[in-house]
Amino acid sequence: MKKEEMRKVAVFAAVFGVLSIALMLRRSATKHILITDAAEMPVSSIESGDSFDLLVQKEDSKDGKMKLIIPLAKSVSSEDIKLEDRYSDHELLIYIDSREEGFYGDNAILSNSDILESAVCYAENDAGSVCLDFKLDGFYANESALTDHSTVEVEFFRPKDRYDKIVLIDPEIDKTFGGILPGSGVSENDVTLDVAQRLRSIAEKDVENKIKFFFTHMTDADISDESKELLVKESCADMAVKLAASKSSDRDNNGIETYYNGTFFIRDLSNVRFADIVERSCSDNTGNTALGIYECDESDAFIQNSVVPSAKISLGYLTGNKDADKLASGSYRQKAAEGIYQAILDGYKEME
């Protein structure tokens, strides 16, 4: 190898080494936390254990961002931290498997804003596991990161300050229906919550379209229609989709059907058009029969009172002799979620 070529190789190796070290340092400084909803993990009620007010120390904002900085015991890793957003209550819960009892009685939370209304620590057990309950003065989205200083940094912001496209998803919860899928033990709650989780996962992986999904709830604890209507406004949602499943005394009833708000006309994307897009996309993707779109009645108050393009989609009949097995299938639920997501993309195209 000639001297000139050797010199070029040496320079390239040096530059590559510097860039690699810089990237390693950046990655070690901030690590993404896997945010898990309460629906995905067994957690006890935050009301069940001993509690006390957290120490909150005010500090000046250096970058104008609203942040909480939460100290962690040295033994805590990202796998020990679970976050749950309760947007309808303006609340953020952080579950930490600390394994160091009394840690948050001695270590303060740092805050550089006035959005906190209360901060309470609930003991989950006697081994140091806790739930930190932060109640906010309004609706805020957030992003979280684990730093190499053994802290969790949570940044709060208004949805429209960060997201151009926002969708609200409402998984229907039926607490009165005892018609479990024959032989499977699966209820409407299992179906709608699972499809909601899959929708969230699809959205998080789609870095090109960058649609932010908010959910009215992700557990069996449903909220009122009034609270859902307020969430549409506070989240600045562009669209809303309610996930449901049908039931019938006739087991021959199978297929997908969608409901829309027929009393409120929206210029860019009408409710009936949006319902049709959702129906067709979900039917095409799952291969299930499209039964048609129908105007909702007063029993669907959330859809009926919505002021953004909204649709309620029934993913199939829990009692159907064909749909029962489909709704119990993870593959079918995934295809349904993908179909709904594509419908939302198509809806945005029509609104442009």
Steps between C-alpha positions, in 0.01 A plus 500: 500500500634843408578758770223733376243220518620399846467861615138515372413173675649628826305828480176315424555262793564792736187686389290183527634438849414851618147478358446157656608622843276808471204282407568264792516791743175645369322168531626445852387847605134448409322166473140453392264352756259231392165651595255231601132550569336351805311266268829326423618443854359384834489807722314552822270793564681818592253541782596170665833584664643756740552841346672830563557827316815500294772755561494738202784744454451791260780588259532751218439391142818516295345422162140616540367143512263370769677211671493267797825340608444189710793345689547123493669256732826369351355152450211620279520436124264587215329162539396600853311813387147504357307813403124534477323808364150569627418786271137532607617567857799717397716247678831321447583186698855367516546151643853434625635172635748681721602221740611775739231570757460865599700634204243765406462614858858628484548599135321795339337526159623798297246714311555812292133587439175565685288234329509258797190506719612211719773236520440193714699181559300178553674192639426197282662252739751481786797446269521856368273482195305825468256688283574871456173679426531842336182703447530784251308823450388405149546267203865445407676250279840383618823334398727316742866402508734320737830685550840378613455712816252243640201722429188489286434822311139562398432789264142632478351695211169586337416249223486755216841636599657171391255307279339596169270195485304380804242220530295396803418129538224377731494123572142414597454328836188292562468422869149356466552253217570148623519348150858378501635347180407129509784287632751788505405719793554815290274801546443824312741666743779259404444565130474880504786557744728265306422670168567836667841377618578379149396835353734678736786268404439558127498877549822496703680309225374729223764772512400635159143610574554595867142470621451535875239270649332576831277244670203567725617208716706183468348293782155374593445825692283688251425874523183701438391625158533856630866435587560350157347803330727725706801289396422569133522871573800491735707268283424710190406178320439512125299175503349254746441126465304281739589129501219255574364149442142399431277232651183330382267217595540375142835323461477539122565873538865566407693791351623855552271801535576866563301786651525875441370832629224610264414826676830687474636586155875543458617663180844349431412142596138418576413244766323276251801508266740425785284209619497361146880524479541320834247229405655425162860507621438270796290261293757486219787437739330232710304334220186522712164603355417872492141523623469873436500834680219629719411820678557469874232568760504656847657186648825600325519843665876530448465464122173691479642805680843500337598814308783334302476222238402197709398139449413201714615173345371163616779255419265202481240303694616344826207262466548425130566144386780635278608819677549343845817317396621799299466742791691259723787495250801728542550492124148632436540775761830605345343521154209698645742745664694537174177561310389770742843663486490507120152655517636777720781563250242514221287737707791740539558491123141612442539779755810643330 
